[in-house]
Amino acid sequence: MRYLVTGGAGFIGSNMVDELVRRGHEVTVLDDFSSGKEANLSSVHGKIRLIRGSICDFEAAREACNGADYVLHLAARTSVPRSVKDPIETNHINVGGTLNVLVAARDAKVRRIVFAASSSAYGETITQPKVETMPAEPISPYGVTKLAGELYAQVFGRVYGLENVSMRYFNVFGPRQDPTSQYSGVLSRFMLAVLEGTSPVVYGDGEQSRDFTFVDNVVDASLRACEAPGASGKVFNGGTGFRITLNEVLKLLGKICGRAIRAKYDPPRPGDILHSQADITRSRQVLHYEPLVNFEEGLRQTWDWYSAAYARK
């Protein structure tokens, strides 16, 4: 099978590409390297087709989709705080770019597109866990753009017959997540701070909780979504069904790395939600998905990777 991975040089995308190559598929990557890194593709160098381009460039999207059986659309501006700071840029990339990919996928007659959606679409609902049938009430521009992507994908299914699945990722973490940006995932920033001997910064009191999902789990769920019968036109949660507070994470990380961790607590950030946990019943029933790696094991694997990667630096 031939797969296109947009954003394939990024954190999640490169892990997706590795697994596709391992399974023996033909893979094309479309990435403009605005956040992705060539080093993330070093293990598949010479084994994939790489197109340097942006999803905001329709001709690049068209070229990338040509010949693809499945499209895994991961390319996006992924930060909630960055979307609050610059909603126009986030909308341009996440909505305009997604529309380009959908049109190109439709014209290339791909079998199915799997869209990397986000749990941020749920917003600050009190009910836990989050079920796909809940009303979407995003509280950040990022969440709005991801919800718009879902709706566009579903409309392309209804109007043009393009099969589509939206996977709402829940706080993905793991090797290759860049910890150096202020917009990075919280666990990568925690680990970099520990390695540098500084205090990890927690926004709020640390009692906010997340369904942190190891990257191998969302890769597996997304690849299942490509071919699962009865999945087209639906939204699925890509999480574990388990949540943990940031304070508990710091205690567990301290246990793994063998040192006490003292956090620095700053005021909460606008757009951040307090609690998030996935209900994965639908993913289990339709995709036959089951988390491969639990949180503690994922945290340990991620710590080992950061320890090795940043010790070299």
VOBA-1610 file (N, C-alpha, C; in pm, whole numbers, padded with zeros to 5 digits, always signed):
BEGIN
Met+00084-00120+00000Met+00000+00000+00000Met+00088+00126+00000Arg+00031+00232-00055Arg+00104+00359-00064Arg+00039+00462+00030Tyr+00119+00515+00119Tyr+00070+00609+00219Tyr+00137+00745+00203Leu+00059+00850+00220Leu+00114+00986+00234Leu+00100+01026+00380Val+00209+01076+00439Val+00205+01132+00574Val+00240+01278+00564Thr+00143+01367+00584Thr+00175+01510+00588Thr+00231+01540+00727Gly+00333+01625+00732Gly+00399+01649+00860Gly+00479+01528+00905Gly+00527+01451+00808Gly+00595+01324+00840Gly+00732+01339+00902Ala+00787+01461+00904Ala+00916+01482+00971Ala+00898+01530+01113Gly+00773+01544+01156Gly+00746+01589+01292Gly+00754+01476+01393Phe+00719+01508+01515Phe+00727+01412+01626Phe+00638+01290+01601Ile+00507+01312+01589Ile+00418+01199+01567Ile+00436+01143+01426Gly+00447+01233+01330Gly+00458+01191+01190Gly+00575+01100+01163Ser+00691+01130+01219Ser+00809+01048+01193Ser+00796+00911+01258Asn+00732+00904+01373Asn+00706+00774+01435Asn+00608+00693+01349Met+00511+00764+01288Met+00417+00699+01196Met+00491+00644+01074Val+00580+00725+01018Val+00657+00685+00900Val+00743+00562+00931Asp+00809+00564+01046Asp+00891+00448+01086Asp+00811+00319+01086Glu+00690+00326+01142Glu+00607+00205+01152Glu+00558+00160+01014Leu+00522+00254+00929Leu+00477+00219+00795Leu+00589+00152+00715Val+00710+00206+00725Val+00824+00148+00655Val+00853+00009+00711Arg+00844-00003+00845Arg+00869-00133+00908Arg+00771-00238+00856Arg+00648-00195+00828Arg+00546-00288+00777Arg+00558-00313+00627Gly+00651-00246+00562Gly+00676-00272+00421Gly+00596-00189+00323His+00535-00080+00368His+00455+00005+00279His+00541+00108+00207Glu+00490+00160+00094Glu+00552+00273+00025Glu+00503+00401+00093Val+00596+00490+00124Val+00561+00609+00202Val+00612+00737+00134Thr+00523+00835+00124Thr+00560+00970+00083Thr+00541+01061+00202Val+00636+01150+00224Val+00628+01250+00331Val+00620+01389+00269Leu+00523+01467+00311Leu+00514+01609+00275Leu+00541+01690+00401Asp+00647+01770+00400Asp+00682+01849+00519Asp+00760+01972+00476Asp+00730+02086+00536Asp+00806+02209+00504Asp+00916+02235+00606Phe+00930+02146+00705Phe+01034+02154+00807Phe+01027+02284+00889Ser+00907+02340+00901Ser+00891+02456+00988Ser+00899+02414+01135Ser+00862+02291+01163Ser+00880+02236+01298Ser+00939+02096+01294Gly+00916+02022+01187Gly+00975+01890+01172Gly+01125+01898+01148Lys+01191+01787+01167Lys+01337+01783+01155Lys+01381+01668+01064Glu+01481+01696+00982Glu+01533+01590+00895Glu+01589+01474+00976Ala+01647+01505+01093Ala+01702+01399+01177Ala+01597+01297+01217Asn+01470+01339+01225Asn+01364+01247+01261Asn+01341+01139+01155Leu+01389+01164+01033Leu+01371+01069+00923Leu+01500+00994+00890Ser+01600+01009+00974Ser+01731+00950+00943Ser+01724+00797+00930Ser+01637+00734+01007Ser+01631+00588+01004Ser+01564+00534+00879Val+01493+00622+00804Val+01426+00577+00682Val+01483+00646+00558His+01598+00708+00573His+01661+00777+00460His+01681+00680+00344Gly+01636+00722+00225Gly+01649+00637+00108Gly+01537+00536+00092Lys+01448+00527+00191Lys+01339+00429+00186Lys+01203+00495+00162Ile+01200+00629+00160Ile+01075+00701+00143Ile+01091+00806+00033Arg+00977+00857-00012Arg+00975+00971-00105Arg+00948+01096-00021Leu+01038+01192-00028Leu+01025+01314+00053Leu+00997+01434-00036Ile+00888+01504-00007Ile+00854+01627-00078Ile+00865+01742+00021Arg+00953+01835-00008Arg+00970+01952+00079Arg+00868+02057+00035Gly+00766+02071+00113Gly+00662+02166+00076Gly+00560+02179+00187Ser+00475+02279+00173Ser+00375+02310+00275Ser+00237+02266+00231Ile+00155+02226+00328Ile+00016+02195+00297Ile-00059+02321+00253Cys-00002+02438+00281Cys-00064+02563+00238Cys-00040+02590+00089Asp+00046+02511+00028Asp+00074+02518-00116Asp-00006+02407-00183Phe-00111+02443-00255Phe-00200+02341-00310Phe-00127+02249-00408Glu-00036+02303-00488Glu+00036+02219-00584Glu+00123+02117-00514Ala+00181+02154-00401Ala+00261+02058-00323Ala+00171+01949-00268Ala+00053+01988-00219Ala-00042+01889-00167Ala-00089+01795-00278Arg-00113+01851-00397Arg-00157+01769-00510Arg-00049+01668-00549Glu+00076+01714-00559Glu+00186+01626-00595Glu+00200+01513-00492Ala+00187+01548-00364Ala+00206+01450-00258Ala+00096+01344-00258Cys-00027+01384-00287Cys-00141+01291-00285Cys-00144+01199-00406Asn-00079+01239-00512Asn-00083+01161-00635Asn-00032+01019-00613Gly-00116+00921-00640Gly-00078+00781-00627Gly-00098+00722-00490Ala-00141+00802-00393Ala-00156+00750-00256Ala-00285+00670-00241Asp-00277+00561-00166Asp-00396+00487-00128Asp-00460+00548-00003Tyr-00375+00586+00092Tyr-00422+00644+00217Tyr-00342+00770+00250Val-00411+00866+00310Val-00345+00990+00354Val-00361+01000+00505Leu-00249+01014+00573Leu-00248+01042+00717Leu-00210+01189+00731His-00308+01272+00761His-00288+01418+00760His-00256+01468+00902Leu-00126+01483+00927Leu-00078+01526+01059Leu-00024+01669+01060Ala+00009+01722+00943Ala+00072+01854+00938Ala-00022+01960+00996Ala+00030+02042+01086Ala-00053+02144+01152Ala+00036+02236+01236Arg-00020+02350+01272Arg+00039+02431+01380Arg-00027+02381+01506Thr+00051+02317+01595Thr-00010+02231+01698Thr-00026+02292+01837Ser+00013+02414+01858Ser+00016+02467+01995Ser-00107+02549+02031Val-00165+02518+02149Val-00274+02600+02201Val-00226+02742+02234Pro-00118+02760+02313Pro-00072+02896+02342Pro-00035+02976+02217Arg+00025+02910+02121Arg+00062+02980+01997Arg-00063+03023+01921Ser-00169+02942+01926Ser-00293+02979+01858Ser-00359+03099+01926Val-00344+03108+02057Val-00397+03223+02130Val-00320+03349+02091Lys-00189+03334+02075Lys-00104+03447+02036Lys-00124+03488+01891Asp-00144+03390+01802Asp-00155+03419+01660Asp-00263+03331+01596Pro-00390+03367+01616Pro-00498+03283+01563Pro-00504+03283+01410Ile-00460+03391+01346Ile-00468+03398+01200Ile-00374+03295+01137Glu-00251+03288+01185Glu-00156+03190+01133Glu-00206+03048+01156Thr-00258+03022+01276Thr-00308+02888+01309Thr-00423+02849+01217Asn-00513+02943+01193Asn-00626+02915+01104Asn-00579+02892+00961His-00485+02972+00916His-00433+02960+00779His-00375+02821+00754Ile-00297+02771+00849Ile-00232+02641+00833Ile-00330+02527+00859Asn-00401+02534+00970Asn-00482+02419+01013Asn-00614+02405+00937Val-00672+02516+00895Val-00797+02508+00819Val-00769+02517+00669Gly-00699+02622+00628Gly-00667+02636+00486Gly-00583+02522+00433Gly-00481+02484+00510Gly-00395+02373+00468Gly-00469+02242+00462Thr-00557+02218+00560Thr-00636+02095+00561Thr-00730+02090+00441Leu-00789+02203+00407Leu-00876+02207+00290Leu-00798+02172+00164Asn-00676+02222+00151Asn-00591+02187+00037Asn-00570+02036+00028Val-00538+01975+00143Val-00511+01832+00145Val-00637+01753+00109Leu-00751+01796+00159Leu-00876+01726+00128Leu-00909+01733-00021Val-00893+01851-00080Val-00921+01865-00223Val-00824+01778-00304Ala-00697+01782-00267Ala-00596+01703-00338Ala-00624+01554-00323Ala-00664+01512-00203Ala-00696+01370-00179Ala-00819+01328-00259Arg-00918+01415-00264Arg-01038+01387-00345Arg-01001+01370-00492Asp-00921+01464-00544Asp-00885+01459-00686Asp-00799+01338-00719Ala-00716+01294-00621Ala-00629+01177-00642Ala-00703+01046-00619Lys-00828+01056-00577Lys-00911+00938-00551Lys-00847+00841-00451Val-00797+00898-00342Val-00739+00813-00237Val-00852+00733-00171Arg-00817+00621-00111Arg-00919+00536-00050Arg-00977+00599+00076Arg-00890+00660+00157Arg-00936+00719+00284Arg-00832+00817+00336Ile-00879+00922+00399Ile-00791+01015+00469Ile-00818+01005+00618Val-00711+00998+00696Val-00722+00997+00842Val-00665+01130+00891Phe-00749+01206+00957Phe-00715+01342+01002Phe-00674+01339+01149Ala-00561+01399+01179Ala-00515+01410+01318Ala-00592+01522+01386Ala-00703+01486+01448Ala-00785+01582+01522Ala-00730+01595+01664Ser-00806+01659+01751Ser-00752+01687+01885Ser-00860+01683+01991Ser-00821+01637+02109Ser-00912+01638+02224Ser-00949+01780+02265Ser-00875+01879+02215Ser-00907+02019+02248Ser-01045+02059+02194Ala-01099+01981+02102Ala-01233+02010+02050Ala-01339+02001+02159Tyr-01316+01919+02262Tyr-01414+01903+02369Tyr-01425+02026+02457Gly-01315+02100+02470Gly-01317+02216+02557Gly-01320+02179+02704Glu-01370+02269+02786Glu-01367+02252+02931Glu-01497+02191+02981Thr-01530+02071+02937Thr-01650+02003+02986Thr-01617+01936+03120Ile-01712+01940+03212Ile-01689+01883+03345Ile-01688+01731+03340Thr-01771+01674+03254Thr-01786+01529+03247Thr-01657+01462+03201Gln-01615+01360+03273Gln-01501+01277+03235Gln-01547+01131+03239Pro-01501+01046+03148Pro-01414+01077+03035Pro-01491+01140+02919Lys-01416+01189+02821Lys-01476+01253+02704Lys-01523+01146+02606Val-01648+01158+02565Val-01708+01065+02470Val-01733+01140+02339Glu-01713+01072+02227Glu-01722+01137+02096Glu-01858+01201+02069Thr-01962+01155+02137Thr-02097+01209+02115Thr-02122+01338+02193Met-02028+01379+02278Met-02044+01505+02352Met-02042+01624+02256Pro-02111+01734+02291Pro-02100+01854+02209Pro-01957+01906+02210Ala-01910+01953+02095Ala-01776+02012+02086Ala-01784+02157+02129Glu-01702+02195+02227Glu-01702+02332+02279Glu-01559+02379+02302Pro-01479+02393+02195Pro-01338+02432+02212Pro-01326+02569+02277Ile-01216+02586+02354Ile-01195+02713+02423Ile-01066+02782+02377Ser-01010+02735+02266Ser-00890+02798+02209Ser-00904+02803+02058Pro-00837+02898+01992Pro-00838+02899+01846Pro-00788+02767+01787Tyr-00689+02706+01851Tyr-00639+02577+01804Tyr-00751+02473+01802Gly-00826+02465+01911Gly-00936+02370+01918Gly-01040+02394+01810Val-01067+02521+01780Val-01162+02555+01675Val-01112+02505+01540Thr-00984+02526+01512Thr-00930+02485+01382Thr-00933+02334+01366Lys-00907+02261+01474Lys-00909+02116+01465Lys-01052+02063+01447Leu-01147+02126+01513Leu-01287+02089+01493Leu-01329+02119+01349Ala-01284+02232+01296Ala-01316+02268+01158Ala-01262+02163+01062Gly-01143+02110+01090Gly-01086+02005+01007Gly-01172+01880+01005Glu-01224+01842+01122Glu-01314+01727+01130Glu-01438+01749+01043Leu-01498+01867+01057Leu-01621+01896+00984Leu-01597+01900+00834Tyr-01485+01958+00793Tyr-01451+01959+00651Tyr-01434+01816+00599Ala-01365+01732+00675Ala-01344+01594+00631Ala-01478+01521+00615Gln-01567+01541+00710Gln-01698+01475+00704Gln-01781+01526+00586Val-01773+01655+00560Val-01845+01711+00445Val-01789+01656+00314Phe-01658+01639+00306Phe-01600+01581+00185Phe-01646+01436+00167Gly-01675+01369+00277Gly-01731+01236+00266Gly-01872+01239+00212Arg-01953+01331+00262Arg-02093+01339+00220Arg-02108+01391+00078Val-02029+01493+00043Val-02046+01560-00086Val-01970+01490-00199Tyr-01847+01445-00168Tyr-01761+01389-00273Tyr-01734+01239-00259Gly-01779+01179-00150Gly-01755+01037-00131Gly-01616+01002-00083Leu-01543+01101-00030Leu-01408+01076+00020Leu-01417+01013+00159Glu-01372+00889+00172Glu-01375+00825+00304Glu-01282+00899+00399Asn-01326+00916+00523Asn-01251+00998+00618Asn-01272+00950+00759Val-01167+00961+00840Val-01174+00931+00983Val-01099+01040+01056Ser-01153+01089+01166Ser-01084+01187+01249Ser-01046+01123+01381Met-00917+01127+01414Met-00866+01072+01539Met-00835+01186+01634Arg-00911+01195+01742Arg-00885+01301+01841Arg-00775+01256+01936Tyr-00654+01303+01910Tyr-00539+01267+01992Tyr-00547+01334+02128Phe-00507+01260+02231Phe-00504+01311+02368Phe-00359+01322+02415Asn-00306+01443+02422Asn-00176+01471+02485Asn-00071+01366+02455Val-00031+01361+02330Val+00065+01261+02285Val+00206+01299+02334Phe+00281+01199+02377Phe+00419+01223+02419Phe+00505+01106+02376Gly+00637+01128+02378Gly+00729+01020+02343Gly+00856+01072+02281Pro+00944+00982+02236Pro+01070+01022+02172Pro+01047+01114+02052Arg+01138+01209+02036Arg+01143+01306+01925Arg+01057+01429+01946Gln+00981+01435+02054Gln+00906+01558+02079Gln+01005+01666+02121Asp+01000+01779+02052Asp+01098+01885+02073Asp+01068+01960+02203Pro+01161+01958+02300Pro+01136+02024+02428Pro+01188+02167+02435Thr+01248+02215+02328Thr+01319+02344+02335Thr+01230+02464+02310Ser+01108+02443+02262Ser+01018+02554+02234Ser+00924+02577+02352Gln+00886+02703+02370Gln+00788+02734+02476Gln+00652+02673+02445Tyr+00632+02628+02321Tyr+00505+02570+02280Tyr+00507+02417+02283Ser+00615+02360+02336Ser+00629+02215+02335Ser+00532+02147+02432Gly+00517+02016+02416Gly+00438+01937+02509Gly+00499+01942+02648Val+00414+01936+02749Val+00460+01958+02886Val+00559+01851+02932Leu+00541+01726+02894Leu+00631+01622+02943Leu+00772+01638+02886Ser+00782+01680+02761Ser+00915+01701+02703Ser+00986+01816+02774Arg+00910+01920+02810Arg+00972+02033+02881Arg+01012+01993+03023Phe+00932+01910+03088Phe+00969+01859+03220Phe+01103+01786+03213Met+01116+01699+03114Met+01237+01617+03105Met+01361+01700+03074Leu+01347+01798+02986Leu+01462+01883+02955Leu+01505+01961+03078Ala+01408+02011+03156Ala+01441+02085+03278Ala+01517+01997+03376Val+01472+01873+03394Val+01540+01781+03486Val+01682+01755+03438Leu+01700+01734+03308Leu+01833+01707+03253Leu+01926+01827+03267Glu+01868+01947+03263Glu+01948+02070+03277Glu+01965+02113+03421Gly+01898+02042+03513Gly+01910+02075+03654Gly+01831+02196+03697Thr+01727+02231+03621Thr+01641+02344+03656Thr+01505+02293+03702Ser+01422+02384+03749Ser+01288+02346+03797Ser+01188+02345+03682Pro+01118+02234+03660Pro+01013+02232+03559Pro+00905+02334+03593Val+00852+02400+03490Val+00748+02501+03511Val+00611+02436+03493Val+00527+02455+03594Val+00389+02407+03589Val+00298+02529+03587Tyr+00208+02535+03488Tyr+00114+02646+03480Tyr-00012+02608+03557Gly-00033+02674+03671Gly-00144+02638+03759Gly-00090+02566+03882Asp-00178+02493+03952Asp-00137+02428+04077Asp-00087+02284+04058Gly-00087+02235+03935Gly-00038+02100+03909Gly-00142+01992+03930Glu-00261+02029+03972Glu-00367+01931+03993Glu-00451+01908+03867Gln-00420+01982+03760Gln-00485+01953+03633Gln-00438+01817+03584Ser-00528+01744+03517Ser-00495+01607+03477Ser-00512+01589+03327Arg-00435+01493+03274Arg-00435+01467+03131Arg-00431+01316+03104Asp-00487+01280+02990Asp-00476+01144+02940Asp-00353+01142+02849Phe-00234+01136+02912Phe-00110+01136+02835Phe-00100+01004+02760Thr-00080+01014+02628Thr-00085+00897+02541Thr+00048+00878+02470Phe+00112+00765+02496Phe+00242+00738+02433Phe+00225+00729+02282Val+00323+00780+02210Val+00310+00796+02065Val+00280+00664+01993Asp+00334+00553+02040Asp+00306+00424+01975Asp+00157+00392+01972Asn+00085+00440+02073Asn-00058+00413+02080Asn-00135+00486+01971Val-00104+00614+01949Val-00178+00688+01846Val-00135+00645+01706Val-00010+00603+01690Val+00032+00548+01561Val-00051+00424+01529Asp-00064+00335+01625Asp-00140+00212+01604Asp-00287+00243+01576Ala-00346+00333+01654Ala-00487+00367+01635Ala-00510+00429+01497Ser-00420+00517+01454Ser-00436+00585+01326Ser-00423+00490+01208Leu-00331+00395+01218Leu-00315+00299+01110Leu-00433+00202+01104Arg-00489+00171+01219Arg-00611+00091+01220Arg-00726+00167+01154Ala-00729+00299+01176Ala-00836+00382+01121Ala-00833+00389+00969Cys-00718+00361+00908Cys-00707+00365+00763Cys-00796+00261+00696Glu-00807+00144+00755Glu-00874+00034+00686Glu-00993-00025+00761Ala-01020+00021+00881Ala-01128-00040+00961Ala-01264-00023+00892Pro-01337-00132+00871Pro-01472-00122+00814Pro-01564-00044+00908Gly-01651+00035+00851Gly-01750+00107+00931Gly-01696+00228+01005Ala-01570+00267+00976Ala-01511+00380+01048Ala-01528+00513+00975Ser-01549+00508+00844Ser-01552+00632+00767Ser-01663+00726+00811Gly-01627+00853+00818Gly-01722+00957+00859Gly-01734+00975+01009Lys-01657+00897+01084Lys-01667+00900+01230Lys-01545+00965+01295Val-01565+01005+01420Val-01460+01061+01505Val-01427+00958+01612Phe-01296+00941+01640Phe-01254+00845+01743Phe-01154+00911+01837Asn-01163+00872+01964Asn-01065+00919+02062Asn-00938+00834+02053Gly-00824+00904+02048Gly-00695+00836+02052Gly-00628+00864+02184Gly-00667+00789+02285Gly-00612+00808+02420Gly-00594+00672+02486Thr-00589+00673+02620Thr-00571+00548+02694Thr-00686+00516+02787Gly-00770+00617+02817Gly-00876+00599+02914Gly-00829+00619+03058Phe-00707+00670+03074Phe-00647+00691+03206Phe-00595+00834+03213Arg-00613+00900+03328Arg-00555+01035+03341Arg-00475+01046+03470Ile-00382+01140+03469Ile-00291+01159+03581Ile-00263+01308+03595Thr-00248+01356+03719Thr-00220+01499+03739Thr-00072+01528+03710Leu-00044+01654+03684Leu+00095+01694+03659Leu+00181+01673+03783Asn+00126+01694+03900Asn+00203+01670+04023Asn+00239+01522+04037Glu+00145+01435+04001Glu+00173+01291+04006Glu+00277+01253+03901Val+00271+01318+03786Val+00371+01293+03681Val+00510+01326+03732Leu+00524+01439+03800Leu+00655+01480+03850Leu+00708+01381+03954Lys+00619+01329+04037Lys+00663+01229+04136Lys+00711+01102+04066Leu+00637+01060+03965Leu+00674+00939+03892Leu+00803+00959+03813Leu+00817+01076+03753Leu+00940+01106+03679Leu+01060+01108+03774Gly+01040+01163+03894Gly+01147+01162+03994Gly+01188+01021+04032Lys+01090+00933+04043Lys+01118+00792+04073Lys+01198+00727+03960Ile+01162+00759+03836Ile+01229+00699+03720Ile+01372+00749+03706Cys+01391+00879+03726Cys+01526+00935+03705Cys+01611+00934+03832Gly+01549+00899+03944Gly+01626+00883+04067Gly+01665+01012+04136Arg+01580+01115+04123Arg+01611+01241+04191Arg+01480+01314+04225Ala+01483+01393+04329Ala+01366+01472+04367Ala+01350+01588+04270Ile+01227+01616+04232Ile+01199+01723+04136Ile+01115+01829+04204Arg+01165+01952+04204Arg+01090+02064+04261Arg+01042+02153+04148Ala+00911+02164+04134Ala+00854+02241+04024Ala+00843+02389+04059Lys+00839+02472+03955Lys+00809+02615+03969Lys+00667+02635+03918Tyr+00581+02694+04002Tyr+00440+02708+03966Tyr+00412+02851+03920Asp+00365+02862+03795Asp+00330+02991+03736Asp+00179+02998+03716Pro+00125+03118+03689Pro-00020+03129+03668Pro-00067+03045+03549Pro-00192+03001+03555Pro-00247+02922+03443Pro-00243+03001+03312Arg-00237+02928+03200Arg-00235+02992+03069Arg-00375+02995+03008Pro-00411+03102+02936Pro-00543+03104+02870Pro-00552+02996+02764Gly-00668+02932+02757Gly-00689+02827+02658Gly-00660+02688+02708Asp-00589+02677+02821Asp-00559+02545+02878Asp-00680+02492+02953Ile-00709+02364+02936Ile-00819+02303+03008Ile-00768+02240+03137Leu-00860+02210+03229Leu-00819+02154+03358Leu-00803+02002+03353His-00900+01933+03295His-00895+01787+03298His-00933+01730+03162Ser-00868+01621+03127Ser-00896+01558+02999Ser-00869+01407+03008Gln-00969+01329+02972Gln-00957+01184+02974Gln-01044+01127+02863Ala-00989+01032+02789Ala-01061+00975+02675Ala-01146+00855+02716Asp-01265+00848+02659Asp-01341+00724+02659Asp-01304+00654+02528Ile-01247+00536+02534Ile-01200+00469+02413Ile-01289+00352+02372Thr-01413+00353+02421Thr-01506+00245+02389Thr-01528+00232+02239Arg-01555+00345+02172Arg-01580+00340+02028Arg-01456+00293+01952Ser-01337+00339+01994Ser-01213+00297+01928Ser-01191+00147+01945Arg-01225+00097+02062Arg-01213-00048+02086Arg-01310-00127+01998Gln-01433-00078+01989Gln-01536-00153+01919Gln-01517-00151+01768Val-01483-00035+01712Val-01477-00021+01565Val-01336-00044+01511Leu-01235+00012+01580Leu-01098+00000+01532Leu-01025-00121+01590His-01088-00184+01690His-01022-00294+01763His-00889-00246+01823Tyr-00895-00124+01872Tyr-00776-00059+01931Tyr-00766-00090+02079Glu-00647-00113+02124Glu-00616-00129+02266Glu-00479-00066+02287Pro-00465+00024+02388Pro-00334+00087+02410Pro-00222-00016+02424Leu-00115+00004+02350Leu-00002-00089+02351Leu+00091-00064+02469Val+00103+00064+02509Val+00202+00103+02610Val+00132+00188+02716Asn+00143+00148+02844Asn+00079+00227+02949Asn+00164+00350+02982Phe+00107+00439+03065Phe+00173+00567+03087Phe+00311+00552+03150Glu+00323+00473+03255Glu+00452+00463+03324Glu+00560+00407+03232Glu+00527+00305+03156Glu+00625+00247+03064Glu+00662+00349+02955Gly+00562+00421+02906Gly+00589+00524+02806Gly+00677+00635+02860Leu+00652+00675+02985Leu+00734+00779+03047Leu+00878+00731+03063Arg+00892+00606+03099Arg+01027+00549+03116Arg+01101+00545+02982Gln+01034+00499+02876Gln+01097+00494+02745Gln+01134+00634+02696Thr+01046+00730+02723Thr+01071+00867+02680Thr+01188+00927+02757Trp+01195+00903+02887Trp+01308+00952+02967Trp+01440+00893+02917Asp+01439+00765+02886Asp+01561+00702+02836Asp+01605+00766+02705Trp+01509+00797+02619Trp+01543+00859+02490Trp+01599+01000+02510Tyr+01533+01080+02594Tyr+01582+01218+02618Tyr+01717+01216+02687Ser+01735+01124+02780Ser+01864+01115+02851Ser+01977+01091+02753Ala+01953+00999+02658Ala+02057+00969+02558Ala+02073+01083+02459Ala+01963+01136+02409Ala+01970+01240+02305Ala+02032+01369+02357Tyr+01996+01411+02478Tyr+02044+01540+02527Tyr+02175+01527+02602Ala+02212+01407+02641Ala+02346+01386+02696Ala+02449+01408+02586Arg+02413+01363+02461Arg+02504+01383+02346Arg+02520+01531+02316Lys+02414+01607+02336Lys+02421+01750+02305Lys+02495+01828+02412
//
